[in-house]
Structures are given as structure tokens and as C-alpha cells.
Amino acid sequence: PGPKGAAAADLAVILALTVWDYFIHNPFCGLAFTCHCKLAWTWAEGWADCNVHNATGPRCPWCMCKNFFDGWGCVLVNDILVLSL
């Protein structure tokens, strides 16, 4: 494949990751970690009921990623989970 094929492949990956992040991230998080994240119109609405907001008890490791490495923990967690699929 030439440059046009590579650009199309790059665009497909970007589109797939955007769809993942927007539509699948929160429901998958809720399913994987039983944390009450859900599908919603915005990411903020999707994690509004997540147990990461609780004062005590178990907290969702995926939603807590913003607390690690100055927020870069989310990039690491998201990339690893996407690659593992």
C-alpha cells in the first residue's frame, strides 16, 4: 500500500479509537470493574455514578488514572486496555 493506503489506515485507527473512547469506554469500564460507569451522551455523565467519587471503599482503577503521573496515567491505562483487546 502506498501513502494513500497508509493514510486511510491511520484514519481508520483514529476513528476506531474515537468510537471506543466515546461509546464503549464507560460501559466497558462499568462491566470490567463493576464501578457503575455507563453509556451516556457525555463522558462526564457516564462516570457520574462511578464509585471513584465515593469517600471510602473500592474505587475504579481506570477512573482513578488521572491521579497518577500528572494525568498521564490515563494515557497508559487506555492504551494498554485498547491494545489488549
C-alpha atoms as an extended CHARMM CRD file, in Angstrom:
* protein
*
        85  EXT
         1         1  PRO       CA              0.0000000000        0.0000000000        0.0000000000  PROA      1               0.0000000000
         2         2  GLY       CA              1.1490000000        3.4540000000       -0.8710000000  PROA      2               0.0000000000
         3         3  PRO       CA              0.8100000000        6.6950000000        1.0590000000  PROA      3               0.0000000000
         4         4  LYS       CA             -2.9460000000        6.8250000000        0.4380000000  PROA      4               0.0000000000
         5         5  GLY       CA             -3.3670000000        3.3640000000        1.9320000000  PROA      5               0.0000000000
         6         6  ALA       CA             -1.3180000000        4.3110000000        4.9710000000  PROA      6               0.0000000000
         7         7  ALA       CA             -3.3480000000        7.4940000000        5.4550000000  PROA      7               0.0000000000
         8         8  ALA       CA             -6.5830000000        5.5130000000        5.1890000000  PROA      8               0.0000000000
         9         9  ALA       CA             -5.2960000000        3.0090000000        7.7630000000  PROA      9               0.0000000000
        10        10  ASP       CA             -4.3110000000        5.8420000000       10.1050000000  PROA      10              0.0000000000
        11        11  LEU       CA             -7.7360000000        7.4210000000        9.7120000000  PROA      11              0.0000000000
        12        12  ALA       CA             -9.4150000000        4.0830000000       10.4300000000  PROA      12              0.0000000000
        13        13  VAL       CA             -7.3960000000        3.6800000000       13.6440000000  PROA      13              0.0000000000
        14        14  ILE       CA             -8.2100000000        7.2250000000       14.7630000000  PROA      14              0.0000000000
        15        15  LEU       CA            -11.9040000000        6.6720000000       14.0280000000  PROA      15              0.0000000000
        16        16  ALA       CA            -11.9160000000        3.3390000000       15.8850000000  PROA      16              0.0000000000
        17        17  LEU       CA            -10.2320000000        4.8800000000       18.9410000000  PROA      17              0.0000000000
        18        18  THR       CA            -12.6610000000        7.8100000000       18.8960000000  PROA      18              0.0000000000
        19        19  VAL       CA            -15.6270000000        5.4240000000       18.7650000000  PROA      19              0.0000000000
        20        20  TRP       CA            -14.0440000000        3.3720000000       21.5510000000  PROA      20              0.0000000000
        21        21  ASP       CA            -13.4680000000        6.3950000000       23.7460000000  PROA      21              0.0000000000
        22        22  TYR       CA            -16.8700000000        7.9660000000       23.1620000000  PROA      22              0.0000000000
        23        23  PHE       CA            -19.2540000000        5.0000000000       23.0320000000  PROA      23              0.0000000000
        24        24  ILE       CA            -17.5440000000        1.9930000000       24.6010000000  PROA      24              0.0000000000
        25        25  HSD       CA            -15.1570000000        3.3590000000       27.2610000000  PROA      25              0.0000000000
        26        26  ASN       CA            -17.6530000000        3.9440000000       30.0750000000  PROA      26              0.0000000000
        27        27  PRO       CA            -19.8550000000        0.8550000000       29.5230000000  PROA      27              0.0000000000
        28        28  PHE       CA            -16.7480000000       -1.3300000000       29.2780000000  PROA      28              0.0000000000
        29        29  CYS       CA            -15.3200000000        0.2700000000       32.4060000000  PROA      29              0.0000000000
        30        30  GLY       CA            -18.5760000000       -0.4030000000       34.2740000000  PROA      30              0.0000000000
        31        31  LEU       CA            -18.5880000000       -4.0000000000       33.0930000000  PROA      31              0.0000000000
        32        32  ALA       CA            -14.9090000000       -4.6810000000       33.7790000000  PROA      32              0.0000000000
        33        33  PHE       CA            -14.6820000000       -3.0240000000       37.1770000000  PROA      33              0.0000000000
        34        34  THR       CA            -18.3310000000       -3.0630000000       38.3720000000  PROA      34              0.0000000000
        35        35  CYS       CA            -17.9920000000        0.6220000000       39.1460000000  PROA      35              0.0000000000
        36        36  HSD       CA            -21.3220000000        1.9170000000       37.7570000000  PROA      36              0.0000000000
        37        37  CYS       CA            -19.9000000000        3.7700000000       34.7540000000  PROA      37              0.0000000000
        38        38  LYS       CA            -22.4410000000        3.7090000000       31.9390000000  PROA      38              0.0000000000
        39        39  LEU       CA            -23.1750000000        4.8530000000       28.3990000000  PROA      39              0.0000000000
        40        40  ALA       CA            -24.2680000000        8.4900000000       28.2830000000  PROA      40              0.0000000000
        41        41  TRP       CA            -24.2240000000       11.4640000000       25.9280000000  PROA      41              0.0000000000
        42        42  THR       CA            -21.0690000000       12.8430000000       27.5160000000  PROA      42              0.0000000000
        43        43  TRP       CA            -18.1180000000       11.2270000000       29.2280000000  PROA      43              0.0000000000
        44        44  ALA       CA            -18.8170000000       13.2550000000       32.3760000000  PROA      44              0.0000000000
        45        45  GLU       CA            -22.3780000000       11.9300000000       32.5980000000  PROA      45              0.0000000000
        46        46  GLY       CA            -21.1320000000        8.3800000000       32.0160000000  PROA      46              0.0000000000
        47        47  TRP       CA            -18.9140000000        8.3750000000       35.0480000000  PROA      47              0.0000000000
        48        48  ALA       CA            -21.1770000000       10.4490000000       37.3310000000  PROA      48              0.0000000000
        49        49  ASP       CA            -22.2650000000        7.3230000000       39.2550000000  PROA      49              0.0000000000
        50        50  CYS       CA            -18.8160000000        5.7230000000       39.3030000000  PROA      50              0.0000000000
        51        51  ASN       CA            -17.5340000000        4.5450000000       42.6740000000  PROA      51              0.0000000000
        52        52  VAL       CA            -14.3990000000        6.6590000000       42.1320000000  PROA      52              0.0000000000
        53        53  HSD       CA            -16.4080000000        9.5220000000       43.6380000000  PROA      53              0.0000000000
        54        54  ASN       CA            -17.1210000000        7.6380000000       46.8870000000  PROA      54              0.0000000000
        55        55  ALA       CA            -15.3140000000        8.7960000000       50.0040000000  PROA      55              0.0000000000
        56        56  THR       CA            -14.4130000000        5.2320000000       51.0230000000  PROA      56              0.0000000000
        57        57  GLY       CA            -14.4820000000        1.7310000000       49.6940000000  PROA      57              0.0000000000
        58        58  PRO       CA            -13.2440000000        0.2840000000       46.4480000000  PROA      58              0.0000000000
        59        59  ARG       CA            -12.6150000000        2.7720000000       43.6730000000  PROA      59              0.0000000000
        60        60  CYS       CA            -12.4250000000        2.1360000000       39.9730000000  PROA      60              0.0000000000
        61        61  PRO       CA             -8.7600000000        1.8460000000       38.9380000000  PROA      61              0.0000000000
        62        62  TRP       CA             -9.4760000000        3.0430000000       35.4040000000  PROA      62              0.0000000000
        63        63  CYS       CA            -11.2610000000        6.1960000000       36.5450000000  PROA      63              0.0000000000
        64        64  MET       CA             -8.5460000000        6.9500000000       39.1190000000  PROA      64              0.0000000000
        65        65  CYS       CA             -5.8500000000        7.0820000000       36.4290000000  PROA      65              0.0000000000
        66        66  LYS       CA             -5.9390000000       10.9040000000       36.3690000000  PROA      66              0.0000000000
        67        67  ASN       CA             -4.3320000000       10.8540000000       39.8190000000  PROA      67              0.0000000000
        68        68  PHE       CA             -1.1570000000        9.1520000000       38.5690000000  PROA      68              0.0000000000
        69        69  PHE       CA              1.7870000000       10.6500000000       36.6540000000  PROA      69              0.0000000000
        70        70  ASP       CA              0.1230000000       14.0840000000       36.4100000000  PROA      70              0.0000000000
        71        71  GLY       CA             -2.7340000000       12.6460000000       34.3680000000  PROA      71              0.0000000000
        72        72  TRP       CA             -0.5130000000       10.6430000000       32.0150000000  PROA      72              0.0000000000
        73        73  GLY       CA             -1.6580000000        7.5140000000       33.8300000000  PROA      73              0.0000000000
        74        74  CYS       CA             -4.8860000000        7.6820000000       31.8010000000  PROA      74              0.0000000000
        75        75  VAL       CA             -2.9550000000        7.5290000000       28.5580000000  PROA      75              0.0000000000
        76        76  LEU       CA             -1.0870000000        4.4670000000       29.7800000000  PROA      76              0.0000000000
        77        77  VAL       CA             -4.2060000000        2.7190000000       31.0680000000  PROA      77              0.0000000000
        78        78  ASN       CA             -6.2880000000        3.4630000000       27.9610000000  PROA      78              0.0000000000
        79        79  ASP       CA             -3.5300000000        2.4340000000       25.5680000000  PROA      79              0.0000000000
        80        80  ILE       CA             -2.8310000000       -0.8060000000       27.3740000000  PROA      80              0.0000000000
        81        81  LEU       CA             -6.5090000000       -1.7500000000       27.5430000000  PROA      81              0.0000000000
        82        82  VAL       CA             -7.1160000000       -0.9190000000       23.8720000000  PROA      82              0.0000000000
        83        83  LEU       CA             -4.0420000000       -2.8810000000       22.8020000000  PROA      83              0.0000000000
        84        84  SER       CA             -5.0830000000       -5.8580000000       24.9210000000  PROA      84              0.0000000000
        85        85  LEU       CA             -8.3940000000       -6.1410000000       23.1070000000  PROA      85              0.0000000000
